[in-house]
Amino acid sequence: MAQHVQGVIAPGKNEPVRVETIVIPDPGPGEAVVKIQACGVCHTDLHYKQGGINDEFPFLLGHEAAGVVESVGDGVTDVAPGDFVVLNWRAVCGQCRACLRGRPWYCFDTHNAKQKMTLLDGTELSPALGIGAFAEKTLVAAGQCTKVDPEVSPAVAGLLGCGVMAGIGAAINTGQVGRGDSVAVIGCGGVGDAAIAGARLAGAAKIIAVDIDDRKLETAKKMGATHTVNSRADDPVEAIRALTGGNGADVVIEAVGRPETYKQAFYARDLAGTVVLVGVPTPEMQLELPLLDVFGRGGSLKSSWYGDCLPSRDFPMLIDLHQQGRIDLGAFVTETIGLGDIEQAFGRMHDGDVLRSVVVF
């Protein structure tokens, strides 16, 4: 029997979000209903609200979540009712050419629940990143549920569902930061700070945080940055080179998603160094670089999609490291809020006042 729960929707482009009654169908084959315990307020949700992803309004927002599986549909064997899970937005298929070549983090056929959640009048909702977790319960593909240790706080665990995993993965998986490397991170919001934490975890010797906000740079130091650069006051390329013996950093992670900062990352890396783009650009943005510079500098220019993570591998591992005290995932939780506080949380996030506001049910 379908259930009625409270959830937060974005009704139209740039309209304020509002709490509505959401209809959750019983799970069909390969699907699961999850009772949400916590969900982070991610910048991607704001992109949805602003119409920056697509125009398939109304959206059921929220995707950075943890909760308990309530029920599963036919054929589901990997999770069962009562399992504590982190939700992910890339349920790998296991059958595409990437999966069959042993690279499931590049899966070309990820999937979501086939049934639609709706409003009371039958209006179909578009769940953010195929999840829609600003709700008391949500319907997902069972493959979007990753079991982790239930002893961890849901507010902490849920952050692995998007931003924190994206940043840590950008450093460890995509950038392949190694012991003794020099790393620069441009943009010190939640994802950038997670990249800093990931670089520290990987054993980087020098981690340079770059931002235009001194408050964010102070937070970056707490996450593991060894040096900071305010790029409003100093040329970041020259500053990064000066801090790396004139050479540039081995790995530069761009966590803003703008052409100007990508160019800074490109020229701030060492010869044969690596640039990782994890900041999300908007569709109209264009990048111009001299092709000779791309050719002559060597190295790698990579994009990091979800931190190149494999949830079944990376989520439990990072939870274990958090519980061992080797990475402080709790440091990313600035505040806990209720469903009715999300519009204000978007404002605080836009102003740079929080790393993560987390809705707790």
C-alpha positions in Angstrom: 0.0 0.0 0.0 1.3 3.4 -0.9 2.5 5.6 1.9 2.0 9.4 2.5 5.1 11.2 3.9 6.3 14.7 4.2 9.0 15.9 1.8 10.5 19.1 0.3 9.9 20.0 -3.3 11.2 22.7 -5.6 8.0 23.6 -7.5 9.5 25.8 -10.2 12.6 27.6 -11.3 14.0 29.8 -8.4 10.8 29.4 -6.5 11.1 28.9 -2.7 11.0 25.2 -1.7 8.0 24.0 0.3 7.0 21.0 2.4 4.4 18.8 0.7 2.8 15.4 1.2 4.5 12.9 -1.0 3.1 9.5 -2.1 5.6 6.7 -1.9 4.6 3.5 -3.8 5.4 0.0 -2.6 8.8 -1.1 -3.9 8.6 -3.0 -7.2 11.2 -5.5 -8.6 14.7 -4.3 -7.8 13.5 -1.4 -5.7 13.6 -0.4 -2.0 11.8 2.0 0.3 14.2 3.7 2.8 13.3 5.5 5.9 15.5 8.6 5.9 17.4 9.5 9.1 19.6 12.3 7.8 20.2 14.2 4.5 22.8 16.8 3.8 22.0 20.1 2.0 24.2 19.9 -1.1 24.9 22.6 -3.7 23.5 20.3 -6.3 20.1 20.6 -4.7 20.4 24.4 -5.1 21.3 23.8 -8.8 18.1 21.8 -9.2 16.1 24.6 -7.5 17.6 27.2 -9.8 16.9 25.1 -13.0 20.6 24.6 -13.6 20.3 20.8 -14.1 17.1 20.5 -16.1 13.6 21.8 -16.2 11.7 18.7 -15.1 9.9 20.4 -12.2 8.7 19.7 -9.6 11.8 18.2 -8.0 11.8 16.2 -4.8 15.1 17.5 -3.5 17.8 15.8 -1.4 20.3 13.1 -2.2 23.1 13.1 0.4 21.4 10.7 2.8 21.5 7.7 5.2 18.7 5.7 6.6 17.2 2.3 7.2 15.7 0.0 4.6 12.0 -0.4 5.3 10.9 -2.8 2.5 12.3 -4.3 -0.7 10.8 -5.5 -3.9 11.1 -8.8 -5.7 14.6 -10.0 -6.6 16.4 -7.8 -4.1 19.1 -9.8 -2.3 21.9 -7.3 -1.4 19.9 -5.4 1.2 17.1 -6.3 3.5 14.6 -4.5 5.8 16.5 -3.2 8.8 19.8 -2.6 7.1 21.4 0.8 7.7 22.5 2.2 4.4 24.0 5.2 2.7 22.3 6.2 -0.6 24.3 6.7 -3.7 23.2 8.1 -7.1 25.2 5.7 -9.3 23.8 2.2 -8.9 26.1 0.3 -11.2 24.6 -2.1 -13.8 27.3 -4.8 -13.8 26.7 -5.5 -17.5 27.9 -2.5 -19.5 31.3 -2.3 -21.2 32.9 -0.4 -18.3 31.6 -2.8 -15.6 32.6 -5.9 -17.7 36.2 -4.4 -18.0 36.4 -4.1 -14.2 35.8 -0.4 -14.1 32.4 -0.2 -12.5 33.0 3.3 -11.2 32.6 4.4 -14.9 29.4 2.5 -15.4 27.6 3.7 -18.4 24.1 2.4 -17.5 23.5 3.4 -13.8 19.9 3.1 -12.8 17.2 4.4 -10.5 13.8 3.3 -9.3 11.4 2.8 -12.2 8.3 3.8 -10.3 7.5 7.5 -9.7 6.9 9.2 -6.4 4.0 11.8 -6.7 2.2 14.5 -5.0 -1.3 13.8 -3.7 -2.9 15.0 -6.9 -0.8 12.5 -8.9 1.8 15.0 -10.2 5.0 13.0 -10.8 8.1 14.2 -9.0 11.7 14.2 -10.4 13.9 13.0 -7.5 17.2 14.8 -7.2 19.9 12.6 -8.6 17.4 9.7 -8.6 17.1 9.8 -4.8 14.8 12.5 -3.4 15.8 12.3 0.2 14.4 15.5 1.7 11.5 13.3 2.8 10.7 11.0 5.6 10.9 8.0 3.2 12.0 7.6 -0.4 11.9 5.0 -3.2 15.2 4.1 -4.8 16.8 1.3 -6.8 18.1 -1.3 -4.4 21.6 -0.9 -5.9 21.5 2.7 -4.6 21.7 1.4 -1.0 25.1 0.7 0.4 25.3 -1.1 3.8 27.6 0.5 6.4 28.2 0.1 10.1 25.0 1.1 11.9 27.0 2.5 14.9 28.0 5.6 12.9 25.9 8.8 13.1 23.4 9.0 10.2 24.3 12.8 9.8 27.9 11.8 9.2 27.3 8.7 7.1 24.9 10.5 4.7 27.6 12.9 3.6 29.4 10.1 1.8 26.4 10.0 -0.5 27.7 13.0 -2.5 30.0 15.9 -1.5 32.4 14.4 0.9 32.8 11.3 -1.3 33.3 13.5 -4.4 36.1 15.5 -2.7 37.9 12.5 -1.1 37.6 10.5 -4.3 38.9 13.4 -6.4 42.2 13.2 -4.4 42.5 9.5 -3.8 40.8 7.8 -6.8 41.0 10.4 -9.6 44.1 12.3 -8.6 45.9 9.3 -7.1 47.6 11.5 -4.6 50.5 9.6 -3.1 52.9 9.8 -0.2 55.1 12.9 -0.3 53.1 14.6 -3.1 52.3 18.3 -3.2 48.7 19.1 -3.7 46.8 22.3 -4.3 43.0 22.6 -3.9 41.3 25.6 -5.5 37.9 26.2 -3.8 37.5 25.3 -0.2 33.8 24.6 0.2 32.6 21.2 1.3 34.0 19.3 -1.7 37.3 21.2 -1.6 37.7 20.5 2.1 37.0 16.9 1.5 39.7 16.8 -1.2 42.1 18.3 1.4 41.1 15.6 3.9 41.6 13.0 1.2 45.0 14.3 0.3 46.1 14.2 4.0 44.8 10.7 4.3 46.8 9.7 1.2 50.0 11.0 2.8 50.5 14.3 0.8 53.4 16.2 2.2 52.2 19.7 1.2 48.6 20.7 0.8 47.9 24.2 -0.4 44.3 25.5 0.0 43.2 28.4 -2.3 40.1 30.5 -1.8 38.9 34.1 -1.7 37.4 33.8 1.8 39.7 33.8 4.8 37.0 32.0 6.9 37.1 29.1 4.4 40.9 29.0 4.5 40.8 28.7 8.3 38.5 25.7 8.0 40.8 24.3 5.3 43.7 24.3 7.8 41.6 22.3 10.2 40.9 19.7 7.5 44.6 19.3 6.8 45.9 22.2 4.6 49.5 23.0 5.4 49.5 26.3 3.5 46.8 28.8 2.4 46.5 31.3 -0.4 43.8 34.0 -0.6 43.5 34.4 -4.4 41.8 37.7 -4.0 45.0 39.1 -2.6 47.7 37.0 -4.3 48.1 35.4 -7.7 47.3 31.7 -6.9 49.5 30.3 -9.7 52.6 32.2 -8.6 51.8 31.5 -4.9 51.5 27.7 -5.5 54.7 27.7 -7.6 56.5 29.6 -4.8 55.4 27.1 -2.3 56.6 24.2 -4.4 60.1 25.2 -5.3 59.0 27.1 -8.4 57.7 23.9 -10.0 54.0 23.8 -9.3 52.0 21.1 -7.4 52.0 17.4 -8.4 48.2 17.4 -8.2 45.9 20.4 -8.5 42.2 19.8 -7.7 39.8 22.4 -9.0 36.6 22.4 -6.8 34.9 25.5 -8.1 33.9 24.6 -11.7 34.8 27.8 -13.5 37.0 28.4 -16.6 39.1 31.0 -14.7 39.9 28.7 -11.8 40.5 25.7 -14.1 43.1 27.8 -16.0 44.7 28.6 -12.6 44.8 24.8 -11.8 46.3 24.1 -15.3 49.2 26.5 -14.9 49.7 25.8 -11.2 50.6 22.1 -11.7 54.1 20.8 -12.2 55.2 19.5 -15.6 53.6 16.1 -16.1 51.4 16.9 -13.1 47.7 16.2 -12.8 44.7 18.5 -12.9 41.4 17.1 -11.5 38.2 18.9 -12.2 35.6 18.1 -9.5 33.8 21.5 -9.4 30.6 21.4 -11.5 30.5 23.9 -14.4 27.2 25.2 -15.9 26.3 24.4 -19.5 27.2 27.7 -21.0 30.8 27.8 -19.8 33.6 27.5 -22.3 37.3 26.9 -21.8 40.2 28.2 -24.0 43.7 26.9 -23.5 46.7 27.1 -26.0 46.8 23.6 -27.4 50.6 23.8 -27.4 50.6 24.3 -23.6 48.4 21.2 -23.3 50.8 19.2 -25.4 54.0 20.6 -24.0 53.3 20.2 -20.3 52.4 16.6 -20.4 50.7 15.0 -17.5 46.9 14.4 -17.1 43.8 16.5 -17.2 41.0 14.5 -15.5 37.4 15.1 -14.5 36.2 13.4 -11.4 32.6 12.2 -11.6 31.4 11.4 -8.0 35.1 11.0 -7.0 35.4 8.0 -9.3 33.9 6.1 -6.3 32.6 2.6 -6.1 30.1 2.9 -3.2 30.3 -0.8 -2.2 34.1 -0.4 -1.8 34.5 3.2 -0.7 31.6 3.9 1.7 32.4 1.2 4.2 36.1 1.9 4.0 35.7 5.6 4.8 33.2 4.8 7.6 35.9 2.4 9.1 38.5 5.1 8.9 36.2 7.6 10.5 35.6 5.2 13.4 39.3 4.7 13.8 39.8 8.4 14.1 41.9 8.6 10.9 39.5 11.0 9.1 37.0 13.2 10.9 33.9 13.1 8.8 31.9 14.7 11.6 33.9 17.9 11.0 31.8 18.5 7.8 28.6 18.8 9.8 28.1 22.5 10.6 24.5 22.3 11.8 21.5 20.0 12.0 18.1 21.4 10.9 14.5 20.3 10.2 12.6 19.9 6.9 11.2 23.4 7.2 14.6 25.0 7.4 16.0 24.1 4.0 15.3 27.4 2.2 17.3 29.2 4.9 20.1 26.6 4.7 20.5 27.3 1.0 21.1 31.0 1.9 23.7 30.1 4.5 25.4 27.7 2.0 25.4 30.4 -0.7 27.0 32.9 1.7 29.7 30.5 2.7 28.6 30.2 6.3 28.4 26.4 6.5 30.2 23.3 5.2 27.0 21.2 5.5 23.6 21.8 7.0 22.1 18.3 7.6 18.4 17.6 7.9 17.8 15.2 10.7 14.5 13.3 11.0 
